[in-house]
Amino acid sequence: MIHEYLSADHARLDAAMRNGDYEAFREGLLRHIGIEQKILFPIVNDWPVVERLHLDHGALAALLVPTPTPAILAAIQTILENHNPLEEGNDGLYEQCERRLGARTAVVLKQIQTFPPVRVAPNVDNQTSMESARSALRCAGYSLEI
């Protein structure tokens, strides 16, 4: 249930990025991250992979602040290629949550489905936003140039 819903959301976000609808991608990714941070992570807070996912979320969110350049888009893609399997894969985040929730899975799915859209601020292009993005990438263990 949760697995299917959020995996389909990944596919929707991938399609938005492929089709060049960066604003839909940006808004959707921030909402998706919010769902995972606020609803799912508390369910599995003792799961060792949560910290890895949390660092990736920080890097992704920081990369969404400046106006996207080809290097920023490539960095986002690289992170998602590593990140999404940790959520969707066998024994990934979504399966962990469903297993721990058991009969409560439907209630949490309803919370996920009704999670509100995220208000997205305009892009900020300054030295601080770029250094913050670089720092978040380093903290998450990526050596990507943006």
N, C-alpha and C positions, 0 to 999 in steps of 0.2 A: 504494500500500500504506500508507505512512505518512500520506499525504494523506487517504485514505478513513477510516482509523482515528481520526485526531485531529479530522477534520471531524465525524465521527459523535459524538465526545466533546463537541464544541462543541454539537451539537444536543441531546445528553443534558443538558448543563448548562443550556442555555436552557429546556428543558422543566421541569427541577427548579425553576428560578427562577419560571417562569410558574405552576407548580402550587403555589407557596408553600412548597416544601421547601428552605428556606434552608440548613439544616445539610448536606443532601446536596450542594447547590450549593457551599457553602463548602468542604467537604472535597474535592469533585471538582475545583474550580477550583485549589485549592492543589496537588493532585496533578498536574493538567494543567500548571500553571506549572513545577513541579519537573521534569517530563519535558522541557519545552522548555529550561529553564535548564541542566539537567545533561546532557542527551543531545543535543539538537538544536543549541543555540547553539555548542558547540565545533566542530561540523561546518562551520558557516558564520560563524565568528568574524570574517572579513574582509568580510562582506556589510554594506553601509551601513545597512540597516534594523534590524539586530540591536540597536543602541543604543535606537532608538525602542521596540521591543518590550520591551526590558529595563526602560525607564522606566515603560511601561504596567504591566508585571508588578509593579514596586515599588508603584505607586499602588494597583493592585487588592489586593495583599496587605495594604497598610496599611488599606484600607477594610474589610477582613474582620475587623479586630481589634475595633472597637467593635460593640455591638449595632446591627443595621441599623435605620436610620430611613428614612422615605420619601426624604429627600435623599441618603442614602448609597446606597440602592438605585438611585436615578436616576443618580447619578454612576457607579456600576458599569456600568449599562446603557449610558451614553454612551461610556465607555471601550471596552467590548466592541464596540459598533457601529463604532468606528473601528479597533479592534485586529484583530478576527477576519479582515477582508478582507486584511490584510497577511500573514496566515498562510495563508489558504485560497485567495487569489486567484491569477490567472495570474502565474507567476514569484514567488509568495509563499514564505514560509518552508518549507512542506512540499515544494513542487516543487524549491526550491533544494537541500534536503537530499537528496531522491531523486536528483536529477541528479548531485550530487557523490558520493553513495554508490555509485551504479551497482549492481553485483552484490551489494554488501554491504547493500543496503536491507533484505532479509529478516532479516538478523541484527540490525540495529538495531530493526526492527519488533518482534522478539521481546523485546528489552530494554524497549521502550516498553510492550508488553502486560503484562510481568511487573513493571513498576515498582510498588513497594509503596504501599499507602495512606499518606496523611499523617496523623500524629497532630495533631488540632486542639485547641488550648487553648480554654478558655472565653473568651467575649468579655470585653474589658476596657473599661470605661467610665470614663475619667478624662481630665483635661486633656491629659496626655501623649499618650494614644492618639489623641485628636482632633487635636492639633497635628501629630503625626507624619503622620496621614492628609492633613491640609491641605498640609503641606510636600511630601509625595510627589506630590500632585496638581499643585502649582506646578512642581516639578522636571520633571514629565512634560509640562508645558505646558498644563495644563487650568486654566481659571478657573471652577471649579465651587464652589458654596457647599454646605458640609455642616454 
